[in-house]
Amino acid sequence: MNLNGKIAIVTGAANEQGIGYAIAKKFLEYGAIVTITDVNPHIQEAADRLQAITGRPITGIQLDVTHFNAMSEAISSIRDQYGRIDIVVNNAAVNIPGDSIEASLDEWDLHYNVNVKSQFIMSKLVTPIMRQQRYGKIVNIASVNSYIAEKQLYAYIGTKGAVRQQTMADALDNAPYGININCIGPGLVNTGFNDPHHDKVDGGRDEVMKHITEINPSGRAVEAEEIANMALFLASDLASGCVGGYYPVDGGYSIK
């Protein structure tokens, strides 16, 4: 399995402990030419770290994925530089805990803009390129919460359900053009992304880890690299028959 020479974009990749960073690293290790984006102004530092680790060139772009014009400019720049775009991973996301009473309208809008609208914008911009190529791979990061509810995650759960449905709709429209669109459903991943929710509901991450054998049949949290392994498969030509699928990487959480 390799991604030699494939042009890839990974959003939400500034956090060294995060899923996007792990996916970018995995893609680089398997030969892809990668651009990472994040709203975080330190995104180039993440790119520099990845280049030092892998020995492969990588570009970092500070980018708000909810802004159409900024996204359009970034996508055009990448295509102009490389002549094509082969792989996109929509990983950028926010998760602010709260129920429907606590969540503010601004928080609601932020969840849907970052977690859902950004994927629409990306698809609107890259699928015409991929259709012209008759080739493309889009991997959306969904969640176990695309199917399973938890307390105090009202806005987040709604967005991740939308990601799952949006993935299927997009896959259906684009499959005839040689484009594979799928999503991954991470469970409890050892990144810190869920810490605000753990702090609010569970007494903190350490308390959650005391009961991890009751949460995940695997008896441990999932590692970001394990999500990256699934992304690598779905971005490769080995996944040519995967269309509109949801692939859980959750330590067995969803089968209990």
TORKOL-4160 file (C-alpha; in steps of 0.2 Angstrom, whole numbers, padded with zeros to 4 digits, m for minus):
256
<pt num="1" X="0000" Y="0000" Z="0000"/>
<pt num="2" X="0007" Y="0017" Z="m0005"/>
<pt num="3" X="0002" Y="0035" Z="m0009"/>
<pt num="4" X="0017" Y="0039" Z="m0019"/>
<pt num="5" X="0015" Y="0055" Z="m0028"/>
<pt num="6" X="m0003" Y="0058" Z="m0022"/>
<pt num="7" X="m0008" Y="0076" Z="m0018"/>
<pt num="8" X="m0016" Y="0076" Z="m0002"/>
<pt num="9" X="m0025" Y="0089" Z="0010"/>
<pt num="10" X="m0028" Y="0086" Z="0028"/>
<pt num="11" X="m0038" Y="0099" Z="0038"/>
<pt num="12" X="m0037" Y="0102" Z="0057"/>
<pt num="13" X="m0019" Y="0096" Z="0058"/>
<pt num="14" X="m0010" Y="0108" Z="0070"/>
<pt num="15" X="m0011" Y="0098" Z="0086"/>
<pt num="16" X="0004" Y="0087" Z="0088"/>
<pt num="17" X="m0007" Y="0075" Z="0098"/>
<pt num="18" X="m0022" Y="0075" Z="0086"/>
<pt num="19" X="m0030" Y="0065" Z="0073"/>
<pt num="20" X="m0026" Y="0077" Z="0058"/>
<pt num="21" X="m0008" Y="0077" Z="0063"/>
<pt num="22" X="m0007" Y="0058" Z="0064"/>
<pt num="23" X="m0015" Y="0056" Z="0047"/>
<pt num="24" X="m0003" Y="0069" Z="0039"/>
<pt num="25" X="0012" Y="0060" Z="0046"/>
<pt num="26" X="0005" Y="0043" Z="0040"/>
<pt num="27" X="0002" Y="0050" Z="0022"/>
<pt num="28" X="0020" Y="0057" Z="0022"/>
<pt num="29" X="0027" Y="0041" Z="0027"/>
<pt num="30" X="0018" Y="0032" Z="0013"/>
<pt num="31" X="0024" Y="0044" Z="m0001"/>
<pt num="32" X="0010" Y="0057" Z="m0002"/>
<pt num="33" X="0014" Y="0076" Z="m0005"/>
<pt num="34" X="0004" Y="0084" Z="0009"/>
<pt num="35" X="m0003" Y="0101" Z="0013"/>
<pt num="36" X="m0010" Y="0103" Z="0031"/>
<pt num="37" X="m0022" Y="0117" Z="0036"/>
<pt num="38" X="m0028" Y="0124" Z="0053"/>
<pt num="39" X="m0035" Y="0140" Z="0060"/>
<pt num="40" X="m0021" Y="0139" Z="0072"/>
<pt num="41" X="m0008" Y="0151" Z="0067"/>
<pt num="42" X="0006" Y="0139" Z="0072"/>
<pt num="43" X="0001" Y="0127" Z="0058"/>
<pt num="44" X="0018" Y="0130" Z="0049"/>
<pt num="45" X="0027" Y="0124" Z="0065"/>
<pt num="46" X="0017" Y="0108" Z="0064"/>
<pt num="47" X="0022" Y="0106" Z="0046"/>
<pt num="48" X="0040" Y="0109" Z="0050"/>
<pt num="49" X="0040" Y="0096" Z="0064"/>
<pt num="50" X="0032" Y="0083" Z="0052"/>
<pt num="51" X="0045" Y="0087" Z="0039"/>
<pt num="52" X="0059" Y="0085" Z="0052"/>
<pt num="53" X="0051" Y="0068" Z="0057"/>
<pt num="54" X="0048" Y="0061" Z="0040"/>
<pt num="55" X="0061" Y="0069" Z="0030"/>
<pt num="56" X="0048" Y="0074" Z="0017"/>
<pt num="57" X="0042" Y="0091" Z="0012"/>
<pt num="58" X="0025" Y="0097" Z="0018"/>
<pt num="59" X="0016" Y="0114" Z="0017"/>
<pt num="60" X="0006" Y="0122" Z="0031"/>
<pt num="61" X="m0008" Y="0134" Z="0028"/>
<pt num="62" X="m0017" Y="0144" Z="0041"/>
<pt num="63" X="m0035" Y="0143" Z="0035"/>
<pt num="64" X="m0053" Y="0145" Z="0042"/>
<pt num="65" X="m0062" Y="0131" Z="0033"/>
<pt num="66" X="m0079" Y="0139" Z="0036"/>
<pt num="67" X="m0074" Y="0154" Z="0024"/>
<pt num="68" X="m0078" Y="0150" Z="0006"/>
<pt num="69" X="m0067" Y="0163" Z="m0002"/>
<pt num="70" X="m0052" Y="0158" Z="0009"/>
<pt num="71" X="m0055" Y="0140" Z="0005"/>
<pt num="72" X="m0057" Y="0143" Z="m0014"/>
<pt num="73" X="m0040" Y="0152" Z="m0014"/>
<pt num="74" X="m0031" Y="0138" Z="m0005"/>
<pt num="75" X="m0038" Y="0125" Z="m0016"/>
<pt num="76" X="m0034" Y="0134" Z="m0032"/>
<pt num="77" X="m0016" Y="0137" Z="m0026"/>
<pt num="78" X="m0014" Y="0119" Z="m0022"/>
<pt num="79" X="m0020" Y="0114" Z="m0039"/>
<pt num="80" X="m0010" Y="0127" Z="m0048"/>
<pt num="81" X="0005" Y="0121" Z="m0039"/>
<pt num="82" X="0003" Y="0102" Z="m0042"/>
<pt num="83" X="m0009" Y="0101" Z="m0056"/>
<pt num="84" X="m0021" Y="0090" Z="m0047"/>
<pt num="85" X="m0029" Y="0085" Z="m0030"/>
<pt num="86" X="m0030" Y="0067" Z="m0026"/>
<pt num="87" X="m0035" Y="0065" Z="m0008"/>
<pt num="88" X="m0044" Y="0076" Z="0005"/>
<pt num="89" X="m0046" Y="0072" Z="0023"/>
<pt num="90" X="m0059" Y="0083" Z="0032"/>
<pt num="91" X="m0054" Y="0082" Z="0050"/>
<pt num="92" X="m0057" Y="0100" Z="0057"/>
<pt num="93" X="m0069" Y="0100" Z="0071"/>
<pt num="94" X="m0075" Y="0108" Z="0087"/>
<pt num="95" X="m0083" Y="0100" Z="0102"/>
<pt num="96" X="m0090" Y="0111" Z="0116"/>
<pt num="97" X="m0100" Y="0101" Z="0129"/>
<pt num="98" X="m0118" Y="0106" Z="0134"/>
<pt num="99" X="m0136" Y="0102" Z="0131"/>
<pt num="100" X="m0149" Y="0112" Z="0121"/>
<pt num="101" X="m0152" Y="0124" Z="0136"/>
<pt num="102" X="m0134" Y="0128" Z="0139"/>
<pt num="103" X="m0128" Y="0129" Z="0121"/>
<pt num="104" X="m0128" Y="0147" Z="0115"/>
<pt num="105" X="m0133" Y="0151" Z="0097"/>
<pt num="106" X="m0115" Y="0156" Z="0093"/>
<pt num="107" X="m0109" Y="0139" Z="0099"/>
<pt num="108" X="m0122" Y="0130" Z="0089"/>
<pt num="109" X="m0117" Y="0140" Z="0073"/>
<pt num="110" X="m0099" Y="0136" Z="0076"/>
<pt num="111" X="m0102" Y="0117" Z="0077"/>
<pt num="112" X="m0112" Y="0117" Z="0061"/>
<pt num="113" X="m0100" Y="0129" Z="0052"/>
<pt num="114" X="m0084" Y="0119" Z="0057"/>
<pt num="115" X="m0090" Y="0101" Z="0057"/>
<pt num="116" X="m0103" Y="0101" Z="0043"/>
<pt num="117" X="m0102" Y="0117" Z="0032"/>
<pt num="118" X="m0083" Y="0116" Z="0030"/>
<pt num="119" X="m0085" Y="0098" Z="0022"/>
<pt num="120" X="m0098" Y="0105" Z="0010"/>
<pt num="121" X="m0087" Y="0119" Z="0005"/>
<pt num="122" X="m0072" Y="0107" Z="0003"/>
<pt num="123" X="m0083" Y="0095" Z="m0008"/>
<pt num="124" X="m0090" Y="0109" Z="m0018"/>
<pt num="125" X="m0072" Y="0115" Z="m0022"/>
<pt num="126" X="m0063" Y="0098" Z="m0025"/>
<pt num="127" X="m0075" Y="0087" Z="m0033"/>
<pt num="128" X="m0075" Y="0096" Z="m0049"/>
<pt num="129" X="m0056" Y="0094" Z="m0050"/>
<pt num="130" X="m0058" Y="0076" Z="m0045"/>
<pt num="131" X="m0072" Y="0073" Z="m0058"/>
<pt num="132" X="m0061" Y="0080" Z="m0072"/>
<pt num="133" X="m0047" Y="0068" Z="m0066"/>
<pt num="134" X="m0059" Y="0054" Z="m0065"/>
<pt num="135" X="m0050" Y="0050" Z="m0048"/>
<pt num="136" X="m0051" Y="0056" Z="m0030"/>
<pt num="137" X="m0052" Y="0050" Z="m0012"/>
<pt num="138" X="m0062" Y="0060" Z="0001"/>
<pt num="139" X="m0061" Y="0054" Z="0020"/>
<pt num="140" X="m0073" Y="0063" Z="0032"/>
<pt num="141" X="m0070" Y="0061" Z="0050"/>
<pt num="142" X="m0087" Y="0057" Z="0058"/>
<pt num="143" X="m0088" Y="0049" Z="0076"/>
<pt num="144" X="m0096" Y="0035" Z="0086"/>
<pt num="145" X="m0108" Y="0050" Z="0090"/>
<pt num="146" X="m0114" Y="0049" Z="0072"/>
<pt num="147" X="m0125" Y="0035" Z="0079"/>
<pt num="148" X="m0123" Y="0035" Z="0098"/>
<pt num="149" X="m0129" Y="0049" Z="0109"/>
<pt num="150" X="m0120" Y="0054" Z="0125"/>
<pt num="151" X="m0126" Y="0067" Z="0138"/>
<pt num="152" X="m0120" Y="0085" Z="0136"/>
<pt num="153" X="m0115" Y="0084" Z="0118"/>
<pt num="154" X="m0131" Y="0091" Z="0110"/>
<pt num="155" X="m0123" Y="0101" Z="0096"/>
<pt num="156" X="m0108" Y="0090" Z="0093"/>
<pt num="157" X="m0119" Y="0074" Z="0090"/>
<pt num="158" X="m0130" Y="0083" Z="0078"/>
<pt num="159" X="m0116" Y="0088" Z="0067"/>
<pt num="160" X="m0108" Y="0071" Z="0067"/>
<pt num="161" X="m0124" Y="0063" Z="0062"/>
<pt num="162" X="m0125" Y="0076" Z="0048"/>
<pt num="163" X="m0107" Y="0071" Z="0043"/>
<pt num="164" X="m0112" Y="0053" Z="0041"/>
<pt num="165" X="m0127" Y="0057" Z="0030"/>
<pt num="166" X="m0118" Y="0070" Z="0020"/>
<pt num="167" X="m0104" Y="0057" Z="0017"/>
<pt num="168" X="m0117" Y="0045" Z="0009"/>
<pt num="169" X="m0125" Y="0058" Z="m0001"/>
<pt num="170" X="m0109" Y="0065" Z="m0008"/>
<pt num="171" X="m0103" Y="0047" Z="m0012"/>
<pt num="172" X="m0118" Y="0043" Z="m0021"/>
<pt num="173" X="m0117" Y="0058" Z="m0033"/>
<pt num="174" X="m0098" Y="0056" Z="m0036"/>
<pt num="175" X="m0095" Y="0038" Z="m0037"/>
<pt num="176" X="m0098" Y="0037" Z="m0056"/>
<pt num="177" X="m0083" Y="0049" Z="m0058"/>
<pt num="178" X="m0071" Y="0038" Z="m0050"/>
<pt num="179" X="m0072" Y="0047" Z="m0033"/>
<pt num="180" X="m0072" Y="0037" Z="m0017"/>
<pt num="181" X="m0080" Y="0046" Z="m0002"/>
<pt num="182" X="m0081" Y="0038" Z="0015"/>
<pt num="183" X="m0080" Y="0042" Z="0033"/>
<pt num="184" X="m0072" Y="0036" Z="0049"/>
<pt num="185" X="m0080" Y="0035" Z="0066"/>
<pt num="186" X="m0067" Y="0037" Z="0080"/>
<pt num="187" X="m0072" Y="0033" Z="0097"/>
<pt num="188" X="m0063" Y="0038" Z="0113"/>
<pt num="189" X="m0046" Y="0043" Z="0106"/>
<pt num="190" X="m0031" Y="0048" Z="0116"/>
<pt num="191" X="m0029" Y="0066" Z="0110"/>
<pt num="192" X="m0037" Y="0077" Z="0123"/>
<pt num="193" X="m0051" Y="0082" Z="0111"/>
<pt num="194" X="m0064" Y="0076" Z="0122"/>
<pt num="195" X="m0056" Y="0082" Z="0139"/>
<pt num="196" X="m0069" Y="0097" Z="0141"/>
<pt num="197" X="m0083" Y="0084" Z="0140"/>
<pt num="198" X="m0074" Y="0072" Z="0152"/>
<pt num="199" X="m0071" Y="0087" Z="0164"/>
<pt num="200" X="m0090" Y="0092" Z="0163"/>
<pt num="201" X="m0098" Y="0075" Z="0164"/>
<pt num="202" X="m0086" Y="0062" Z="0170"/>
<pt num="203" X="m0074" Y="0070" Z="0183"/>
<pt num="204" X="m0060" Y="0072" Z="0170"/>
<pt num="205" X="m0050" Y="0060" Z="0159"/>
<pt num="206" X="m0041" Y="0051" Z="0173"/>
<pt num="207" X="m0058" Y="0046" Z="0180"/>
<pt num="208" X="m0063" Y="0040" Z="0163"/>
<pt num="209" X="m0048" Y="0030" Z="0161"/>
<pt num="210" X="m0051" Y="0021" Z="0177"/>
<pt num="211" X="m0067" Y="0014" Z="0169"/>
<pt num="212" X="m0060" Y="0011" Z="0151"/>
<pt num="213" X="m0063" Y="m0008" Z="0152"/>
<pt num="214" X="m0082" Y="m0004" Z="0154"/>
<pt num="215" X="m0082" Y="0008" Z="0140"/>
<pt num="216" X="m0072" Y="m0001" Z="0126"/>
<pt num="217" X="m0071" Y="m0019" Z="0124"/>
<pt num="218" X="m0053" Y="m0017" Z="0119"/>
<pt num="219" X="m0049" Y="m0011" Z="0137"/>
<pt num="220" X="m0040" Y="0005" Z="0131"/>
<pt num="221" X="m0043" Y="0021" Z="0122"/>
<pt num="222" X="m0039" Y="0022" Z="0103"/>
<pt num="223" X="m0023" Y="0030" Z="0098"/>
<pt num="224" X="m0023" Y="0044" Z="0084"/>
<pt num="225" X="m0012" Y="0033" Z="0074"/>
<pt num="226" X="m0025" Y="0019" Z="0073"/>
<pt num="227" X="m0037" Y="0032" Z="0065"/>
<pt num="228" X="m0023" Y="0037" Z="0053"/>
<pt num="229" X="m0021" Y="0019" Z="0048"/>
<pt num="230" X="m0039" Y="0018" Z="0043"/>
<pt num="231" X="m0037" Y="0035" Z="0034"/>
<pt num="232" X="m0022" Y="0028" Z="0024"/>
<pt num="233" X="m0032" Y="0013" Z="0018"/>
<pt num="234" X="m0047" Y="0023" Z="0013"/>
<pt num="235" X="m0036" Y="0035" Z="0004"/>
<pt num="236" X="m0027" Y="0021" Z="m0005"/>
<pt num="237" X="m0032" Y="0012" Z="m0021"/>
<pt num="238" X="m0035" Y="m0004" Z="m0010"/>
<pt num="239" X="m0051" Y="0005" Z="m0005"/>
<pt num="240" X="m0057" Y="0007" Z="m0023"/>
<pt num="241" X="m0073" Y="m0003" Z="m0019"/>
<pt num="242" X="m0077" Y="0007" Z="m0003"/>
<pt num="243" X="m0091" Y="0020" Z="m0007"/>
<pt num="244" X="m0101" Y="0030" Z="0006"/>
<pt num="245" X="m0095" Y="0019" Z="0020"/>
<pt num="246" X="m0094" Y="0022" Z="0039"/>
<pt num="247" X="m0079" Y="0014" Z="0046"/>
<pt num="248" X="m0078" Y="0014" Z="0066"/>
<pt num="249" X="m0061" Y="0014" Z="0074"/>
<pt num="250" X="m0068" Y="0014" Z="0092"/>
<pt num="251" X="m0061" Y="0000" Z="0102"/>
<pt num="252" X="m0077" Y="m0010" Z="0101"/>
<pt num="253" X="m0088" Y="0004" Z="0109"/>
<pt num="254" X="m0101" Y="0004" Z="0096"/>
<pt num="255" X="m0104" Y="m0015" Z="0097"/>
<pt num="256" X="m0108" Y="m0017" Z="0115"/>
